[in-house]
């Protein structure tokens, strides 16, 4: 069974928000921080750390 990555992330995110109930500002900060970090000079370092 092939599940698209966006669908898997949406399900995990929805379950995480429903079960853990973090504040919405924390969710926004984590999403914005991840987006900004992915476009920074640290992205090659993060990419090699993830794909080892």
N, CA, C and O of each residue as an XYZ file, in Angstrom:
208
protein
N       0.844     -1.178      0.000
C       0.000      0.000      0.000
C       0.885      1.235      0.000
O       1.728      1.395      0.882
N       0.703      2.093     -0.966
C       1.460      3.335     -1.068
C       0.616      4.498     -0.568
O      -0.463      4.780     -1.089
N       1.140      5.168      0.460
C       0.454      6.327      1.031
C       1.296      7.560      0.706
O       2.500      7.560      0.960
N       0.691      8.602      0.153
C       1.463      9.826     -0.119
C       2.001     10.425      1.180
O       1.361     10.353      2.229
N       3.184     11.013      1.084
C       3.815     11.593      2.268
C       2.964     12.689      2.878
O       2.875     12.790      4.102
N       2.338     13.513      2.052
C       1.528     14.601      2.594
C       0.342     14.073      3.389
O      -0.061     14.676      4.384
N      -0.220     12.944      2.950
C      -1.348     12.363      3.678
C      -0.895     11.779      5.016
O      -1.566     11.955      6.033
N       0.235     11.088      5.013
C       0.762     10.527      6.254
C       1.097     11.635      7.252
O       0.794     11.511      8.439
N       1.716     12.711      6.780
C       2.042     13.831      7.673
C       0.793     14.521      8.192
O       0.752     14.941      9.349
N      -0.224     14.642      7.354
C      -1.469     15.267      7.795
C      -2.144     14.427      8.879
O      -2.648     14.976      9.859
N      -2.159     13.116      8.715
C      -2.784     12.233      9.709
C      -2.003     12.275     11.020
O      -2.596     12.389     12.093
N      -0.676     12.182     10.937
C       0.137     12.229     12.158
C      -0.006     13.582     12.849
O      -0.101     13.646     14.075
N      -0.022     14.657     12.074
C      -0.205     15.985     12.667
C      -1.556     16.148     13.321
O      -1.661     16.704     14.414
N      -2.593     15.665     12.657
C      -3.943     15.772     13.218
C      -4.053     14.964     14.510
O      -4.619     15.439     15.495
N      -3.511     13.739     14.505
C      -3.541     12.925     15.722
C      -2.728     13.568     16.843
O      -3.138     13.551     18.004
N      -1.585     14.129     16.492
C      -0.761     14.792     17.505
C      -1.467     15.972     18.135
O      -1.391     16.174     19.347
N      -2.153     16.750     17.320
C      -2.871     17.908     17.861
C      -4.055     17.463     18.710
O      -4.324     18.059     19.753
N      -4.766     16.423     18.278
C      -5.926     15.947     19.035
C      -5.529     15.269     20.341
O      -6.211     15.434     21.353
N      -4.425     14.503     20.335
C      -4.056     13.736     21.529
C      -3.194     14.525     22.507
O      -3.390     14.425     23.718
N      -2.253     15.299     22.007
C      -1.336     16.024     22.892
C      -1.889     17.388     23.262
O      -1.617     17.890     24.352
N      -2.663     17.995     22.370
C      -3.265     19.310     22.548
C      -2.262     20.422     22.872
O      -2.363     21.088     23.902
N      -1.269     20.611     21.948
C      -0.352     21.738     22.165
C      -1.058     23.046     21.843
O      -2.043     23.046     21.104
N      -0.580     24.144     22.376
C      -1.180     25.432     22.022
C      -0.940     25.736     20.541
O       0.078     25.336     19.977
N      -1.877     26.439     19.923
C      -1.779     26.721     18.495
C      -0.587     27.587     18.157
O      -0.029     27.466     17.066
N      -0.178     28.469     19.076
C       0.980     29.305     18.796
C       2.242     28.455     18.697
O       3.141     28.769     17.916
N       2.319     27.370     19.491
C       3.481     26.485     19.438
C       3.526     25.726     18.112
O       4.597     25.537     17.536
N       2.368     25.296     17.636
C       2.294     24.626     16.335
C       2.753     25.579     15.240
O       3.510     25.187     14.352
N       2.302     26.825     15.297
C       2.687     27.811     14.287
C       4.183     28.110     14.340
O       4.823     28.241     13.297
N       4.741     28.218     15.529
C       6.176     28.501     15.670
C       7.006     27.337     15.127
O       8.009     27.564     14.449
N       6.608     26.100     15.412
C       7.351     24.943     14.922
C       7.275     24.849     13.401
O       8.282     24.576     12.747
N       6.091     25.073     12.834
C       5.956     25.019     11.379
C       6.741     26.142     10.700
O       7.438     25.900      9.715
N       6.636     27.352     11.213
C       7.354     28.473     10.632
C       8.863     28.304     10.807
O       9.634     28.587      9.890
N       9.276     27.846     11.978
C      10.701     27.612     12.218
C      11.270     26.541     11.302
O      12.379     26.696     10.790
N      10.538     25.465     11.087
C      10.990     24.421     10.173
C      11.081     24.919      8.749
O      12.012     24.571      8.023
N      10.119     25.732      8.343
C      10.129     26.293      6.995
C      11.331     27.218      6.806
O      12.018     27.150      5.787
N      11.579     28.074      7.782
C      12.704     28.995      7.675
C      14.044     28.269      7.770
O      15.004     28.648      7.099
N      14.112     27.237      8.592
C      15.344     26.467      8.732
C      15.658     25.693      7.456
O      16.826     25.522      7.107
N      14.639     25.229      6.766
C      14.851     24.481      5.527
C      15.420     25.371      4.426
O      16.037     24.866      3.489
N      15.226     26.665      4.520
C      15.728     27.588      3.508
C      16.984     28.317      3.981
O      17.409     29.281      3.346
N      17.580     27.875      5.080
C      18.748     28.563      5.615
C      20.033     27.867      5.171
O      20.002     26.894      4.417
N      21.148     28.378      5.645
C      22.443     27.795      5.314
C      22.658     26.466      6.039
O      23.586     25.729      5.705
N      21.823     26.153      7.015
C      21.943     24.899      7.746
C      21.256     23.725      7.055
O      21.385     22.589      7.510
N      20.538     23.971      5.977
C      19.789     22.896      5.330
C      20.664     21.754      4.823
O      20.236     20.605      4.930
N      21.878     21.988      4.270
C      22.703     20.841      3.884
C      23.120     19.983      5.075
O      23.197     18.759      4.964
N      23.386     20.613      6.197
C      23.769     19.857      7.401
C      22.601     19.012      7.892
O      22.780     17.849      8.255
N      21.422     19.589      7.901
C      20.224     18.860      8.333
C      19.929     17.723      7.368
O      19.556     16.631      7.796
N      20.091     17.962      6.078
C      19.823     16.950      5.072
C      20.747     15.744      5.225
O      20.296     14.602      5.129
N      22.046     15.993      5.465
C      22.953     14.869      5.641
C      22.708     14.152      6.962
O      22.922     12.943      7.048
N      22.271     14.857      7.981
C      21.998     14.209      9.264
C      20.752     13.318      9.170
O      20.677     12.279      9.825
N      19.794     13.727      8.365
C      18.566     12.951      8.232
C      18.779     11.727      7.346
O      18.236     10.659      7.631
N      19.555     11.866      6.286
C      19.679     10.803      5.297
C      20.866      9.879      5.535
O      21.320      9.237      4.588
N      21.379      9.784      6.731
C      22.470      8.849      7.013
C      21.963      7.470      7.250
O      22.750      6.557      7.502
